Amino acid sequence: MRRAKSDGGGTITFSLALGAARQICRLKTTFQSDNQAFSYLHKYRTEFEQIARVRLASGDLEDGIVMLSML
């Protein structure tokens, strides 16, 4: 995961590194502030990356994006 940005409304978009390729992922949170949401993402980064890889491998995508929610 290299970059993350807030889409507003409690959603953070980040890219998952897959060798030279990147996969867009979106994490929906209940946090009101971007700082809280980013802190949460970074705290559980490894878990979210693992979940995203499993969902990508199984083809569980919405419009080509891996959708995630809080653990």
mmCIF file of the N, C-alpha and C atoms, coordinates in Angstrom:
data_MODEL
# 
_entry.id   MODEL 
# 
loop_
_atom_site.group_PDB 
_atom_site.id 
_atom_site.type_symbol 
_atom_site.label_atom_id 
_atom_site.label_alt_id 
_atom_site.label_comp_id 
_atom_site.label_asym_id 
_atom_site.label_entity_id 
_atom_site.label_seq_id 
_atom_site.pdbx_PDB_ins_code 
_atom_site.Cartn_x 
_atom_site.Cartn_y 
_atom_site.Cartn_z 
_atom_site.occupancy 
_atom_site.B_iso_or_equiv 
_atom_site.pdbx_formal_charge 
_atom_site.auth_seq_id 
_atom_site.auth_comp_id 
_atom_site.auth_asym_id 
_atom_site.auth_atom_id 
_atom_site.pdbx_PDB_model_num 
ATOM 1   N N  . MET A 1 1  ? 0.857   -1.161  0.000   1.00 0.00 ? 1  MET A N  1 
ATOM 2   C CA . MET A 1 1  ? 0.000   0.000   0.000   1.00 0.00 ? 1  MET A CA 1 
ATOM 3   C C  . MET A 1 1  ? 0.905   1.226   0.000   1.00 0.00 ? 1  MET A C  1 
ATOM 4   N N  . ARG A 1 2  ? 0.697   2.108   -0.926  1.00 0.00 ? 2  ARG A N  1 
ATOM 5   C CA . ARG A 1 2  ? 1.577   3.253   -1.035  1.00 0.00 ? 2  ARG A CA 1 
ATOM 6   C C  . ARG A 1 2  ? 0.901   4.547   -0.627  1.00 0.00 ? 2  ARG A C  1 
ATOM 7   N N  . ARG A 1 3  ? -0.226  4.840   -1.181  1.00 0.00 ? 3  ARG A N  1 
ATOM 8   C CA . ARG A 1 3  ? -0.897  6.106   -0.901  1.00 0.00 ? 3  ARG A CA 1 
ATOM 9   C C  . ARG A 1 3  ? -2.309  5.831   -0.422  1.00 0.00 ? 3  ARG A C  1 
ATOM 10  N N  . ALA A 1 4  ? -2.810  6.776   0.325   1.00 0.00 ? 4  ALA A N  1 
ATOM 11  C CA . ALA A 1 4  ? -4.207  6.701   0.750   1.00 0.00 ? 4  ALA A CA 1 
ATOM 12  C C  . ALA A 1 4  ? -4.763  8.104   0.695   1.00 0.00 ? 4  ALA A C  1 
ATOM 13  N N  . LYS A 1 5  ? -6.035  8.211   0.316   1.00 0.00 ? 5  LYS A N  1 
ATOM 14  C CA . LYS A 1 5  ? -6.672  9.521   0.305   1.00 0.00 ? 5  LYS A CA 1 
ATOM 15  C C  . LYS A 1 5  ? -8.122  9.350   0.725   1.00 0.00 ? 5  LYS A C  1 
ATOM 16  N N  . SER A 1 6  ? -8.637  10.403  1.300   1.00 0.00 ? 6  SER A N  1 
ATOM 17  C CA . SER A 1 6  ? -10.023 10.377  1.752   1.00 0.00 ? 6  SER A CA 1 
ATOM 18  C C  . SER A 1 6  ? -10.932 10.762  0.599   1.00 0.00 ? 6  SER A C  1 
ATOM 19  N N  . ASP A 1 7  ? -12.025 10.018  0.472   1.00 0.00 ? 7  ASP A N  1 
ATOM 20  C CA . ASP A 1 7  ? -13.044 10.346  -0.524  1.00 0.00 ? 7  ASP A CA 1 
ATOM 21  C C  . ASP A 1 7  ? -14.201 11.086  0.127   1.00 0.00 ? 7  ASP A C  1 
ATOM 22  N N  . GLY A 1 8  ? -14.056 11.398  1.410   1.00 0.00 ? 8  GLY A N  1 
ATOM 23  C CA . GLY A 1 8  ? -15.149 12.013  2.147   1.00 0.00 ? 8  GLY A CA 1 
ATOM 24  C C  . GLY A 1 8  ? -16.173 10.967  2.529   1.00 0.00 ? 8  GLY A C  1 
ATOM 25  N N  . GLY A 1 9  ? -17.036 11.303  3.439   1.00 0.00 ? 9  GLY A N  1 
ATOM 26  C CA . GLY A 1 9  ? -18.083 10.378  3.835   1.00 0.00 ? 9  GLY A CA 1 
ATOM 27  C C  . GLY A 1 9  ? -17.576 9.110   4.484   1.00 0.00 ? 9  GLY A C  1 
ATOM 28  N N  . GLY A 1 10 ? -16.403 9.155   5.101   1.00 0.00 ? 10 GLY A N  1 
ATOM 29  C CA . GLY A 1 10 ? -15.878 7.994   5.794   1.00 0.00 ? 10 GLY A CA 1 
ATOM 30  C C  . GLY A 1 10 ? -15.279 6.936   4.891   1.00 0.00 ? 10 GLY A C  1 
ATOM 31  N N  . THR A 1 11 ? -14.874 7.299   3.682   1.00 0.00 ? 11 THR A N  1 
ATOM 32  C CA . THR A 1 11 ? -14.274 6.335   2.763   1.00 0.00 ? 11 THR A CA 1 
ATOM 33  C C  . THR A 1 11 ? -12.853 6.752   2.421   1.00 0.00 ? 11 THR A C  1 
ATOM 34  N N  . ILE A 1 12 ? -11.940 5.791   2.516   1.00 0.00 ? 12 ILE A N  1 
ATOM 35  C CA . ILE A 1 12 ? -10.538 6.020   2.164   1.00 0.00 ? 12 ILE A CA 1 
ATOM 36  C C  . ILE A 1 12 ? -10.200 5.116   0.985   1.00 0.00 ? 12 ILE A C  1 
ATOM 37  N N  . THR A 1 13 ? -9.574  5.683   -0.021  1.00 0.00 ? 13 THR A N  1 
ATOM 38  C CA . THR A 1 13 ? -9.121  4.918   -1.179  1.00 0.00 ? 13 THR A CA 1 
ATOM 39  C C  . THR A 1 13 ? -7.612  4.753   -1.086  1.00 0.00 ? 13 THR A C  1 
ATOM 40  N N  . PHE A 1 14 ? -7.150  3.529   -1.319  1.00 0.00 ? 14 PHE A N  1 
ATOM 41  C CA . PHE A 1 14 ? -5.714  3.270   -1.330  1.00 0.00 ? 14 PHE A CA 1 
ATOM 42  C C  . PHE A 1 14 ? -5.414  2.248   -2.413  1.00 0.00 ? 14 PHE A C  1 
ATOM 43  N N  . SER A 1 15 ? -4.139  2.160   -2.787  1.00 0.00 ? 15 SER A N  1 
ATOM 44  C CA . SER A 1 15 ? -3.761  1.181   -3.807  1.00 0.00 ? 15 SER A CA 1 
ATOM 45  C C  . SER A 1 15 ? -2.940  0.072   -3.164  1.00 0.00 ? 15 SER A C  1 
ATOM 46  N N  . LEU A 1 16 ? -3.221  -1.129  -3.600  1.00 0.00 ? 16 LEU A N  1 
ATOM 47  C CA . LEU A 1 16 ? -2.535  -2.322  -3.131  1.00 0.00 ? 16 LEU A CA 1 
ATOM 48  C C  . LEU A 1 16 ? -1.494  -2.686  -4.187  1.00 0.00 ? 16 LEU A C  1 
ATOM 49  N N  . ALA A 1 17 ? -0.243  -2.814  -3.771  1.00 0.00 ? 17 ALA A N  1 
ATOM 50  C CA . ALA A 1 17 ? 0.832   -3.156  -4.701  1.00 0.00 ? 17 ALA A CA 1 
ATOM 51  C C  . ALA A 1 17 ? 0.795   -4.645  -5.019  1.00 0.00 ? 17 ALA A C  1 
ATOM 52  N N  . LEU A 1 18 ? 0.794   -4.947  -6.313  1.00 0.00 ? 18 LEU A N  1 
ATOM 53  C CA . LEU A 1 18 ? 0.813   -6.328  -6.801  1.00 0.00 ? 18 LEU A CA 1 
ATOM 54  C C  . LEU A 1 18 ? 1.951   -6.442  -7.801  1.00 0.00 ? 18 LEU A C  1 
ATOM 55  N N  . GLY A 1 19 ? 3.166   -6.483  -7.290  1.00 0.00 ? 19 GLY A N  1 
ATOM 56  C CA . GLY A 1 19 ? 4.325   -6.432  -8.183  1.00 0.00 ? 19 GLY A CA 1 
ATOM 57  C C  . GLY A 1 19 ? 4.383   -5.047  -8.806  1.00 0.00 ? 19 GLY A C  1 
ATOM 58  N N  . ALA A 1 20 ? 4.419   -4.988  -10.141 1.00 0.00 ? 20 ALA A N  1 
ATOM 59  C CA . ALA A 1 20 ? 4.445   -3.701  -10.833 1.00 0.00 ? 20 ALA A CA 1 
ATOM 60  C C  . ALA A 1 20 ? 3.050   -3.097  -10.980 1.00 0.00 ? 20 ALA A C  1 
ATOM 61  N N  . ALA A 1 21 ? 2.025   -3.903  -10.751 1.00 0.00 ? 21 ALA A N  1 
ATOM 62  C CA . ALA A 1 21 ? 0.638   -3.433  -10.910 1.00 0.00 ? 21 ALA A CA 1 
ATOM 63  C C  . ALA A 1 21 ? 0.102   -2.907  -9.584  1.00 0.00 ? 21 ALA A C  1 
ATOM 64  N N  . ARG A 1 22 ? -0.983  -2.163  -9.654  1.00 0.00 ? 22 ARG A N  1 
ATOM 65  C CA . ARG A 1 22 ? -1.669  -1.629  -8.490  1.00 0.00 ? 22 ARG A CA 1 
ATOM 66  C C  . ARG A 1 22 ? -3.149  -1.950  -8.583  1.00 0.00 ? 22 ARG A C  1 
ATOM 67  N N  . GLN A 1 23 ? -3.770  -2.226  -7.443  1.00 0.00 ? 23 GLN A N  1 
ATOM 68  C CA . GLN A 1 23 ? -5.205  -2.470  -7.375  1.00 0.00 ? 23 GLN A CA 1 
ATOM 69  C C  . GLN A 1 23 ? -5.821  -1.433  -6.449  1.00 0.00 ? 23 GLN A C  1 
ATOM 70  N N  . ILE A 1 24 ? -6.853  -0.763  -6.924  1.00 0.00 ? 24 ILE A N  1 
ATOM 71  C CA . ILE A 1 24 ? -7.547  0.236   -6.116  1.00 0.00 ? 24 ILE A CA 1 
ATOM 72  C C  . ILE A 1 24 ? -8.448  -0.470  -5.106  1.00 0.00 ? 24 ILE A C  1 
ATOM 73  N N  . CYS A 1 25 ? -8.388  0.003   -3.857  1.00 0.00 ? 25 CYS A N  1 
ATOM 74  C CA . CYS A 1 25 ? -9.213  -0.534  -2.776  1.00 0.00 ? 25 CYS A CA 1 
ATOM 75  C C  . CYS A 1 25 ? -9.886  0.638   -2.069  1.00 0.00 ? 25 CYS A C  1 
ATOM 76  N N  . ARG A 1 26 ? -11.100 0.395   -1.567  1.00 0.00 ? 26 ARG A N  1 
ATOM 77  C CA . ARG A 1 26 ? -11.805 1.413   -0.796  1.00 0.00 ? 26 ARG A CA 1 
ATOM 78  C C  . ARG A 1 26 ? -12.193 0.835   0.547   1.00 0.00 ? 26 ARG A C  1 
ATOM 79  N N  . LEU A 1 27 ? -11.893 1.596   1.585   1.00 0.00 ? 27 LEU A N  1 
ATOM 80  C CA . LEU A 1 27 ? -12.221 1.209   2.946   1.00 0.00 ? 27 LEU A CA 1 
ATOM 81  C C  . LEU A 1 27 ? -13.271 2.161   3.486   1.00 0.00 ? 27 LEU A C  1 
ATOM 82  N N  . LYS A 1 28 ? -14.420 1.626   3.841   1.00 0.00 ? 28 LYS A N  1 
ATOM 83  C CA . LYS A 1 28 ? -15.489 2.431   4.423   1.00 0.00 ? 28 LYS A CA 1 
ATOM 84  C C  . LYS A 1 28 ? -15.356 2.372   5.936   1.00 0.00 ? 28 LYS A C  1 
ATOM 85  N N  . THR A 1 29 ? -15.312 3.545   6.578   1.00 0.00 ? 29 THR A N  1 
ATOM 86  C CA . THR A 1 29 ? -15.189 3.625   8.031   1.00 0.00 ? 29 THR A CA 1 
ATOM 87  C C  . THR A 1 29 ? -16.345 4.435   8.613   1.00 0.00 ? 29 THR A C  1 
ATOM 88  N N  . THR A 1 30 ? -16.448 4.392   9.924   1.00 0.00 ? 30 THR A N  1 
ATOM 89  C CA . THR A 1 30 ? -17.467 5.185   10.621  1.00 0.00 ? 30 THR A CA 1 
ATOM 90  C C  . THR A 1 30 ? -16.857 6.412   11.279  1.00 0.00 ? 30 THR A C  1 
ATOM 91  N N  . PHE A 1 31 ? -15.573 6.637   11.052  1.00 0.00 ? 31 PHE A N  1 
ATOM 92  C CA . PHE A 1 31 ? -14.903 7.775   11.678  1.00 0.00 ? 31 PHE A CA 1 
ATOM 93  C C  . PHE A 1 31 ? -15.336 9.085   11.048  1.00 0.00 ? 31 PHE A C  1 
ATOM 94  N N  . GLN A 1 32 ? -15.415 10.112  11.875  1.00 0.00 ? 32 GLN A N  1 
ATOM 95  C CA . GLN A 1 32 ? -15.843 11.420  11.383  1.00 0.00 ? 32 GLN A CA 1 
ATOM 96  C C  . GLN A 1 32 ? -14.675 12.227  10.813  1.00 0.00 ? 32 GLN A C  1 
ATOM 97  N N  . SER A 1 33 ? -13.472 11.988  11.322  1.00 0.00 ? 33 SER A N  1 
ATOM 98  C CA . SER A 1 33 ? -12.334 12.767  10.831  1.00 0.00 ? 33 SER A CA 1 
ATOM 99  C C  . SER A 1 33 ? -11.415 11.905  9.970   1.00 0.00 ? 33 SER A C  1 
ATOM 100 N N  . ASP A 1 34 ? -10.786 12.555  8.997   1.00 0.00 ? 34 ASP A N  1 
ATOM 101 C CA . ASP A 1 34 ? -9.824  11.858  8.139   1.00 0.00 ? 34 ASP A CA 1 
ATOM 102 C C  . ASP A 1 34 ? -8.662  11.306  8.952   1.00 0.00 ? 34 ASP A C  1 
ATOM 103 N N  . ASN A 1 35 ? -8.209  12.079  9.947   1.00 0.00 ? 35 ASN A N  1 
ATOM 104 C CA . ASN A 1 35 ? -7.065  11.624  10.752  1.00 0.00 ? 35 ASN A CA 1 
ATOM 105 C C  . ASN A 1 35 ? -7.370  10.319  11.468  1.00 0.00 ? 35 ASN A C  1 
ATOM 106 N N  . GLN A 1 36 ? -8.566  10.189  12.028  1.00 0.00 ? 36 GLN A N  1 
ATOM 107 C CA . GLN A 1 36 ? -8.944  8.954   12.702  1.00 0.00 ? 36 GLN A CA 1 
ATOM 108 C C  . GLN A 1 36 ? -8.997  7.793   11.706  1.00 0.00 ? 36 GLN A C  1 
ATOM 109 N N  . ALA A 1 37 ? -9.575  8.038   10.548  1.00 0.00 ? 37 ALA A N  1 
ATOM 110 C CA . ALA A 1 37 ? -9.707  6.993   9.529   1.00 0.00 ? 37 ALA A CA 1 
ATOM 111 C C  . ALA A 1 37 ? -8.335  6.544   9.029   1.00 0.00 ? 37 ALA A C  1 
ATOM 112 N N  . PHE A 1 38 ? -7.437  7.497   8.763   1.00 0.00 ? 38 PHE A N  1 
ATOM 113 C CA . PHE A 1 38 ? -6.100  7.138   8.299   1.00 0.00 ? 38 PHE A CA 1 
ATOM 114 C C  . PHE A 1 38 ? -5.325  6.380   9.375   1.00 0.00 ? 38 PHE A C  1 
ATOM 115 N N  . SER A 1 39 ? -5.469  6.795   10.626  1.00 0.00 ? 39 SER A N  1 
ATOM 116 C CA . SER A 1 39 ? -4.807  6.104   11.728  1.00 0.00 ? 39 SER A CA 1 
ATOM 117 C C  . SER A 1 39 ? -5.291  4.663   11.814  1.00 0.00 ? 39 SER A C  1 
ATOM 118 N N  . TYR A 1 40 ? -6.586  4.466   11.664  1.00 0.00 ? 40 TYR A N  1 
ATOM 119 C CA . TYR A 1 40 ? -7.170  3.126   11.688  1.00 0.00 ? 40 TYR A CA 1 
ATOM 120 C C  . TYR A 1 40 ? -6.637  2.279   10.535  1.00 0.00 ? 40 TYR A C  1 
ATOM 121 N N  . LEU A 1 41 ? -6.609  2.864   9.338   1.00 0.00 ? 41 LEU A N  1 
ATOM 122 C CA . LEU A 1 41 ? -6.090  2.142   8.170   1.00 0.00 ? 41 LEU A CA 1 
ATOM 123 C C  . LEU A 1 41 ? -4.648  1.714   8.402   1.00 0.00 ? 41 LEU A C  1 
ATOM 124 N N  . HIS A 1 42 ? -3.828  2.614   8.894   1.00 0.00 ? 42 HIS A N  1 
ATOM 125 C CA . HIS A 1 42 ? -2.416  2.286   9.098   1.00 0.00 ? 42 HIS A CA 1 
ATOM 126 C C  . HIS A 1 42 ? -2.230  1.253   10.204  1.00 0.00 ? 42 HIS A C  1 
ATOM 127 N N  . LYS A 1 43 ? -3.060  1.311   11.228  1.00 0.00 ? 43 LYS A N  1 
ATOM 128 C CA . LYS A 1 43 ? -2.970  0.352   12.333  1.00 0.00 ? 43 LYS A CA 1 
ATOM 129 C C  . LYS A 1 43 ? -3.251  -1.073  11.852  1.00 0.00 ? 43 LYS A C  1 
ATOM 130 N N  . TYR A 1 44 ? -4.219  -1.220  10.955  1.00 0.00 ? 44 TYR A N  1 
ATOM 131 C CA . TYR A 1 44 ? -4.632  -2.538  10.474  1.00 0.00 ? 44 TYR A CA 1 
ATOM 132 C C  . TYR A 1 44 ? -4.243  -2.794  9.019   1.00 0.00 ? 44 TYR A C  1 
ATOM 133 N N  . ARG A 1 45 ? -3.229  -2.104  8.554   1.00 0.00 ? 45 ARG A N  1 
ATOM 134 C CA . ARG A 1 45 ? -2.816  -2.190  7.159   1.00 0.00 ? 45 ARG A CA 1 
ATOM 135 C C  . ARG A 1 45 ? -2.584  -3.625  6.689   1.00 0.00 ? 45 ARG A C  1 
ATOM 136 N N  . THR A 1 46 ? -1.854  -4.399  7.462   1.00 0.00 ? 46 THR A N  1 
ATOM 137 C CA . THR A 1 46 ? -1.532  -5.776  7.074   1.00 0.00 ? 46 THR A CA 1 
ATOM 138 C C  . THR A 1 46 ? -2.800  -6.606  6.895   1.00 0.00 ? 46 THR A C  1 
ATOM 139 N N  . GLU A 1 47 ? -3.730  -6.474  7.839   1.00 0.00 ? 47 GLU A N  1 
ATOM 140 C CA . GLU A 1 47 ? -4.977  -7.227  7.755   1.00 0.00 ? 47 GLU A CA 1 
ATOM 141 C C  . GLU A 1 47 ? -5.789  -6.826  6.527   1.00 0.00 ? 47 GLU A C  1 
ATOM 142 N N  . PHE A 1 48 ? -5.869  -5.519  6.263   1.00 0.00 ? 48 PHE A N  1 
ATOM 143 C CA . PHE A 1 48 ? -6.628  -5.051  5.099   1.00 0.00 ? 48 PHE A CA 1 
ATOM 144 C C  . PHE A 1 48 ? -5.985  -5.506  3.792   1.00 0.00 ? 48 PHE A C  1 
ATOM 145 N N  . GLU A 1 49 ? -4.665  -5.510  3.740   1.00 0.00 ? 49 GLU A N  1 
ATOM 146 C CA . GLU A 1 49 ? -3.987  -5.979  2.535   1.00 0.00 ? 49 GLU A CA 1 
ATOM 147 C C  . GLU A 1 49 ? -4.278  -7.456  2.303   1.00 0.00 ? 49 GLU A C  1 
ATOM 148 N N  . GLN A 1 50 ? -4.266  -8.261  3.354   1.00 0.00 ? 50 GLN A N  1 
ATOM 149 C CA . GLN A 1 50 ? -4.555  -9.687  3.217   1.00 0.00 ? 50 GLN A CA 1 
ATOM 150 C C  . GLN A 1 50 ? -5.986  -9.911  2.734   1.00 0.00 ? 50 GLN A C  1 
ATOM 151 N N  . ILE A 1 51 ? -6.933  -9.204  3.336   1.00 0.00 ? 51 ILE A N  1 
ATOM 152 C CA . ILE A 1 51 ? -8.338  -9.329  2.936   1.00 0.00 ? 51 ILE A CA 1 
ATOM 153 C C  . ILE A 1 51 ? -8.509  -8.896  1.480   1.00 0.00 ? 51 ILE A C  1 
ATOM 154 N N  . ALA A 1 52 ? -7.872  -7.799  1.110   1.00 0.00 ? 52 ALA A N  1 
ATOM 155 C CA . ALA A 1 52 ? -7.973  -7.291  -0.264  1.00 0.00 ? 52 ALA A CA 1 
ATOM 156 C C  . ALA A 1 52 ? -7.409  -8.303  -1.263  1.00 0.00 ? 52 ALA A C  1 
ATOM 157 N N  . ARG A 1 53 ? -6.301  -8.929  -0.937  1.00 0.00 ? 53 ARG A N  1 
ATOM 158 C CA . ARG A 1 53 ? -5.705  -9.922  -1.837  1.00 0.00 ? 53 ARG A CA 1 
ATOM 159 C C  . ARG A 1 53 ? -6.631  -11.133 -2.018  1.00 0.00 ? 53 ARG A C  1 
ATOM 160 N N  . VAL A 1 54 ? -7.254  -11.576 -0.935  1.00 0.00 ? 54 VAL A N  1 
ATOM 161 C CA . VAL A 1 54 ? -8.188  -12.706 -1.015  1.00 0.00 ? 54 VAL A CA 1 
ATOM 162 C C  . VAL A 1 54 ? -9.387  -12.333 -1.884  1.00 0.00 ? 54 VAL A C  1 
ATOM 163 N N  . ARG A 1 55 ? -9.932  -11.148 -1.652  1.00 0.00 ? 55 ARG A N  1 
ATOM 164 C CA . ARG A 1 55 ? -11.096 -10.720 -2.440  1.00 0.00 ? 55 ARG A CA 1 
ATOM 165 C C  . ARG A 1 55 ? -10.737 -10.539 -3.912  1.00 0.00 ? 55 ARG A C  1 
ATOM 166 N N  . LEU A 1 56 ? -9.568  -10.008 -4.174  1.00 0.00 ? 56 LEU A N  1 
ATOM 167 C CA . LEU A 1 56 ? -9.125  -9.846  -5.560  1.00 0.00 ? 56 LEU A CA 1 
ATOM 168 C C  . LEU A 1 56 ? -8.972  -11.207 -6.230  1.00 0.00 ? 56 LEU A C  1 
ATOM 169 N N  . ALA A 1 57 ? -8.355  -12.158 -5.538  1.00 0.00 ? 57 ALA A N  1 
ATOM 170 C CA . ALA A 1 57 ? -8.152  -13.496 -6.098  1.00 0.00 ? 57 ALA A CA 1 
ATOM 171 C C  . ALA A 1 57 ? -9.476  -14.206 -6.376  1.00 0.00 ? 57 ALA A C  1 
ATOM 172 N N  . SER A 1 58 ? -10.485 -13.932 -5.566  1.00 0.00 ? 58 SER A N  1 
ATOM 173 C CA . SER A 1 58 ? -11.786 -14.584 -5.761  1.00 0.00 ? 58 SER A CA 1 
ATOM 174 C C  . SER A 1 58 ? -12.680 -13.805 -6.726  1.00 0.00 ? 58 SER A C  1 
ATOM 175 N N  . GLY A 1 59 ? -12.191 -12.647 -7.196  1.00 0.00 ? 59 GLY A N  1 
ATOM 176 C CA . GLY A 1 59 ? -12.971 -11.843 -8.135  1.00 0.00 ? 59 GLY A CA 1 
ATOM 177 C C  . GLY A 1 59 ? -14.056 -11.019 -7.468  1.00 0.00 ? 59 GLY A C  1 
ATOM 178 N N  . ASP A 1 60 ? -13.964 -10.842 -6.159  1.00 0.00 ? 60 ASP A N  1 
ATOM 179 C CA . ASP A 1 60 ? -14.955 -10.079 -5.400  1.00 0.00 ? 60 ASP A CA 1 
ATOM 180 C C  . ASP A 1 60 ? -14.658 -8.582  -5.530  1.00 0.00 ? 60 ASP A C  1 
ATOM 181 N N  . LEU A 1 61 ? -15.070 -8.014  -6.669  1.00 0.00 ? 61 LEU A N  1 
ATOM 182 C CA . LEU A 1 61 ? -14.818 -6.604  -6.978  1.00 0.00 ? 61 LEU A CA 1 
ATOM 183 C C  . LEU A 1 61 ? -16.139 -5.908  -7.297  1.00 0.00 ? 61 LEU A C  1 
ATOM 184 N N  . GLU A 1 62 ? -16.172 -4.602  -7.053  1.00 0.00 ? 62 GLU A N  1 
ATOM 185 C CA . GLU A 1 62 ? -17.300 -3.776  -7.485  1.00 0.00 ? 62 GLU A CA 1 
ATOM 186 C C  . GLU A 1 62 ? -16.748 -2.713  -8.414  1.00 0.00 ? 62 GLU A C  1 
ATOM 187 N N  . ASP A 1 63 ? -17.133 -2.778  -9.662  1.00 0.00 ? 63 ASP A N  1 
ATOM 188 C CA . ASP A 1 63 ? -16.626 -1.844  -10.674 1.00 0.00 ? 63 ASP A CA 1 
ATOM 189 C C  . ASP A 1 63 ? -15.109 -1.826  -10.708 1.00 0.00 ? 63 ASP A C  1 
ATOM 190 N N  . GLY A 1 64 ? -14.480 -2.996  -10.524 1.00 0.00 ? 64 GLY A N  1 
ATOM 191 C CA . GLY A 1 64 ? -13.031 -3.112  -10.581 1.00 0.00 ? 64 GLY A CA 1 
ATOM 192 C C  . GLY A 1 64 ? -12.313 -2.668  -9.327  1.00 0.00 ? 64 GLY A C  1 
ATOM 193 N N  . ILE A 1 65 ? -13.049 -2.414  -8.240  1.00 0.00 ? 65 ILE A N  1 
ATOM 194 C CA . ILE A 1 65 ? -12.468 -1.922  -6.993  1.00 0.00 ? 65 ILE A CA 1 
ATOM 195 C C  . ILE A 1 65 ? -12.749 -2.930  -5.882  1.00 0.00 ? 65 ILE A C  1 
ATOM 196 N N  . VAL A 1 66 ? -11.732 -3.188  -5.051  1.00 0.00 ? 66 VAL A N  1 
ATOM 197 C CA . VAL A 1 66 ? -11.923 -4.047  -3.877  1.00 0.00 ? 66 VAL A CA 1 
ATOM 198 C C  . VAL A 1 66 ? -12.547 -3.177  -2.794  1.00 0.00 ? 66 VAL A C  1 
ATOM 199 N N  . MET A 1 67 ? -13.727 -3.566  -2.337  1.00 0.00 ? 67 MET A N  1 
ATOM 200 C CA . MET A 1 67 ? -14.439 -2.814  -1.301  1.00 0.00 ? 67 MET A CA 1 
ATOM 201 C C  . MET A 1 67 ? -14.216 -3.489  0.043   1.00 0.00 ? 67 MET A C  1 
ATOM 202 N N  . LEU A 1 68 ? -13.823 -2.683  1.030   1.00 0.00 ? 68 LEU A N  1 
ATOM 203 C CA . LEU A 1 68 ? -13.552 -3.177  2.374   1.00 0.00 ? 68 LEU A CA 1 
ATOM 204 C C  . LEU A 1 68 ? -14.339 -2.358  3.388   1.00 0.00 ? 68 LEU A C  1 
ATOM 205 N N  . SER A 1 69 ? -14.557 -2.941  4.548   1.00 0.00 ? 69 SER A N  1 
ATOM 206 C CA . SER A 1 69 ? -15.188 -2.202  5.636   1.00 0.00 ? 69 SER A CA 1 
ATOM 207 C C  . SER A 1 69 ? -14.399 -2.460  6.919   1.00 0.00 ? 69 SER A C  1 
ATOM 208 N N  . MET A 1 70 ? -14.727 -1.738  7.955   1.00 0.00 ? 70 MET A N  1 
ATOM 209 C CA . MET A 1 70 ? -13.983 -1.830  9.198   1.00 0.00 ? 70 MET A CA 1 
ATOM 210 C C  . MET A 1 70 ? -13.988 -3.248  9.752   1.00 0.00 ? 70 MET A C  1 
ATOM 211 N N  . LEU A 1 71 ? -12.926 -3.625  10.427  1.00 0.00 ? 71 LEU A N  1 
ATOM 212 C CA . LEU A 1 71 ? -12.808 -4.957  11.041  1.00 0.00 ? 71 LEU A CA 1 
ATOM 213 C C  . LEU A 1 71 ? -13.641 -5.020  12.297  1.00 0.00 ? 71 LEU A C  1 
# 
